Amino acid sequence: MKRVRLTRVLIGLAFGLSALAGAVPATATPNVATGVGFGTYLPGVPTTGCANEQIDFTLSPFVAGPDVVGTETFDGNGFECLQEGRGNGNLYGTLPGPLAYDRQGTVMTVSGTGTLNGQSVSFSGDCHLTFTSANPVTSFNLACTWLLN
């Protein structure tokens, strides 16, 4: 009986996380990278107006291709308003290299180049953000799916 309940809880948790992650695939494919994580804006995106921001995020686990699992971190700068923002910076970890982003609402479109398993790759895709603070926005959760070329 306990095993059945635990199984149901784990299935529910997995379903909930995949919903939070914007339906991030459960298994990776050779040309897809996925990750879930959290990030920060400093000094914080104001409720009205715009500001220059330092933006950082960490994706863990970060799954790239069929067999690479690790952690990916981003450190960059952007010009941010509550409804939109854009900027660039660098990725460190599983797929190191430059990344540029353009955010409309809670969807951040990214593109960049990096090195994966010793191979040079380019990538593009989306990250879906959920702001976890307000007035100003200083923190968020995110779920990303990127296509690798």
C-alpha positions in Angstrom: 0.0 0.0 0.0 2.8 2.4 0.9 4.6 1.6 -2.4 1.4 2.5 -4.4 1.1 5.8 -2.6 4.8 6.6 -3.1 4.5 5.8 -6.8 1.4 8.0 -7.2 3.2 10.9 -5.4 6.3 10.5 -7.6 4.1 10.4 -10.8 2.2 13.5 -9.5 5.5 15.3 -8.8 6.9 14.4 -12.2 3.7 15.6 -13.9 3.7 18.9 -11.9 7.4 19.5 -12.7 6.8 18.9 -16.4 3.9 21.3 -16.3 6.1 23.9 -14.5 8.8 23.3 -17.1 6.5 24.1 -20.0 6.4 20.4 -21.0 10.2 19.9 -21.1 10.7 16.4 -22.6 11.4 13.6 -20.2 14.2 12.2 -22.4 16.6 14.2 -24.5 17.1 13.8 -28.2 20.4 14.3 -30.0 19.6 17.9 -31.1 17.7 19.2 -28.0 18.9 20.7 -24.7 16.5 21.2 -21.8 16.8 22.5 -18.3 14.9 23.9 -15.3 16.2 26.2 -12.7 16.2 29.7 -11.1 17.6 33.1 -11.6 18.0 36.6 -10.3 17.9 40.2 -11.5 20.0 42.8 -9.8 19.1 45.5 -8.7 15.6 44.3 -9.7 13.2 44.9 -12.6 10.9 47.8 -11.5 7.1 47.7 -11.7 7.1 50.8 -13.8 9.9 52.0 -16.0 13.0 50.1 -17.1 16.5 49.5 -15.7 19.9 48.1 -16.5 20.1 44.8 -14.8 22.6 42.1 -14.0 20.9 38.8 -14.8 22.1 35.3 -13.7 20.4 31.9 -13.9 21.3 28.3 -13.2 19.8 25.3 -15.0 20.2 22.1 -13.1 19.7 19.5 -14.4 20.7 20.6 -17.8 20.3 17.8 -20.4 22.0 18.3 -23.8 21.7 15.7 -26.5 21.2 12.0 -25.6 23.8 11.6 -22.9 25.1 14.9 -21.4 23.7 15.9 -18.0 25.2 18.7 -16.0 24.6 22.2 -14.8 24.5 25.4 -16.9 24.9 28.9 -15.5 24.4 32.2 -17.2 26.0 35.6 -16.2 25.0 38.6 -18.2 23.6 42.1 -18.4 20.4 43.5 -20.0 18.0 46.3 -20.2 14.8 45.2 -18.5 11.2 46.4 -18.2 8.4 44.4 -16.6 6.9 43.4 -20.0 10.1 43.0 -22.0 13.9 42.9 -21.9 17.0 42.0 -23.9 20.6 41.4 -23.2 23.6 39.1 -23.5 26.2 37.3 -21.5 28.0 34.0 -21.2 27.1 30.4 -20.4 29.4 28.3 -18.1 29.1 24.6 -17.6 27.9 21.9 -19.9 27.6 24.2 -23.0 30.0 27.1 -22.5 29.8 30.1 -24.8 28.0 33.4 -25.5 24.2 33.8 -25.3 21.9 36.6 -26.3 18.3 36.9 -25.2 15.1 38.8 -26.0 12.3 38.5 -23.4 8.6 39.3 -24.2 6.5 38.9 -21.1 7.6 35.7 -19.5 9.0 34.1 -22.6 12.8 34.5 -23.2 14.0 33.7 -26.7 17.7 32.8 -26.6 20.4 32.1 -29.2 24.2 31.5 -29.0 27.1 29.2 -29.7 29.0 26.9 -27.5 31.1 23.7 -27.2 29.4 20.4 -26.3 31.5 17.3 -26.0 34.3 19.0 -27.9 32.1 20.0 -30.8 31.2 23.5 -31.7 27.4 24.0 -31.8 24.9 26.8 -32.2 21.6 26.8 -30.4 18.3 28.7 -30.2 15.1 28.3 -28.2 12.9 29.5 -25.4 12.9 29.8 -21.7 9.6 30.2 -19.8 9.9 32.4 -16.7 7.8 32.5 -13.6 8.6 35.6 -11.5 8.9 34.7 -7.8 9.1 38.2 -6.4 7.5 41.6 -7.2 8.1 45.3 -6.9 10.9 45.0 -7.9 11.2 41.6 -9.6 14.5 40.1 -8.3 14.0 36.4 -8.7 12.4 33.9 -11.1 12.1 30.2 -12.0 12.6 29.1 -15.6 12.3 26.1 -17.9 14.2 26.0 -21.2 14.2 24.0 -24.4 16.8 24.8 -27.0 17.5 23.3 -30.4 21.2 22.4 -31.0 22.6 22.7 -34.5 
